[in-house]
Amino acid sequence: MRRFFQTLLLLCVLAAAAVGAGAWWLSQPLALTAPAVELEVEPGTTPRAVAQAAVASGVQTDARLLYAWFRLSGKDRQIRAGNYEIPPGTTPYSLLMKLVRGEESLMAITFVEGWTFHQMRSAIARETTLKQDTADWSEAQIMAALDKPGIPAEGRFFPDTYTYAKGSSSLAVLRRAAAAMDKRLALAWEMRDPATPLQSPEQALILASIVEKETGQASDRPQVAGVFTNRLRKGMLLQTDPTVIYGLGPQFDGRLRKIHLQTDTPWNTYTRPGLPPTPIAMPGKAALLAAVQPATTDALYFVARGDGSSQFSTTLQEHNRAVNRYIRGQSAPQGTPQKAQ
């Protein structure tokens, strides 16, 4: 009997030691073969395969031990598929919790205010961590996939920074940016000045894109919008250079000439009245708000001062004086309505 109790005691001590060793191991940082290890878990991967993949990726431990921990935790079937980054200091415990919570490593892409759809697609193409599923698609195919068939893509995406898990679809990022613009535009339209000459959210989006491209200083946006709103009310040509440049497309070499202002395109606001048929860029939140809540002003003209700000004028005579002061000897700067017609 005495020997039995001694054996039992020994087994208890060994069990306690094993438990203590296990608890110690769970709290110790795992050695890594690189400063940070990337682990990809495909959908349907078994817990055993996840443990093996972790070791194959650069986690320096025994895959059998890691799998045993997954099983003993009772959370092995809760591991989520995804792309994970395992940084220094990760313990077996924190690794499992990361996998169970689906804490994927996130990348980010930024779409800048004033970018065109072409510039946006170029930024997407440079992201090697995105699945380039839309690379060979036409604009029409992309918009159809976003449930916007027949709608031009220009200006329909909100400029912002979007995070995504490595390997995410480029279409998924586009979908989020399109949904964000839908929401921002709807909110702006609800806040519109009742006296606005704009007749639809689409017109607000077009005007906002012009304001975005015209403004060198953020505080000038409401004033710039006020100038164009006044011109729309009076039936004057908008005469805004960025629309002309947009209509020229790839043939524009960076220098706007008189012949360009006289060359008719659907976007040439020197030859055609009213707003152009589509936006010319992605407007941000401030430009959207300025378009629907323009400053109350009598100004019909503006010219760049050269420091990012604009000089606003109510008459053509005042405007010509401003042009002489700020750009004498130069060609008309982009975004400067030169005369009323």
Buried (B, 14 or more C-beta within 10 A) or exposed (E): EEEEEEEEEEEEEEEEEEEEEBEEBBEEEBEBEEEEBEBBBEEEBEBBBBBBBBBEBBBEBEBEBBBBBBBEBEBBEBBBBBBBBBEEEBBBBBBBBBBBEBBBBBBEBEBBBBBBBEBBBEBBEEBEBBBBBBEEBEBBEBBBBBEBEEBBBBBBBBBBEBEBBBBBBBBBBBBBBBEBBBEBBEEBBEEBEEEBBBEEBBBBBBBBBBBBBBBBBEEBBBBBBBBBBBBBEEEBBBBBBBBBBBBBEEEBEEEBEEEBBEBEBEBBBBBBEBBBEBBBBBBBBBBBBBBBBBBEBEBBBBBBBEEEBBBBBBEBEBBBBBBEEBBEEEEBBBBBBBEBE
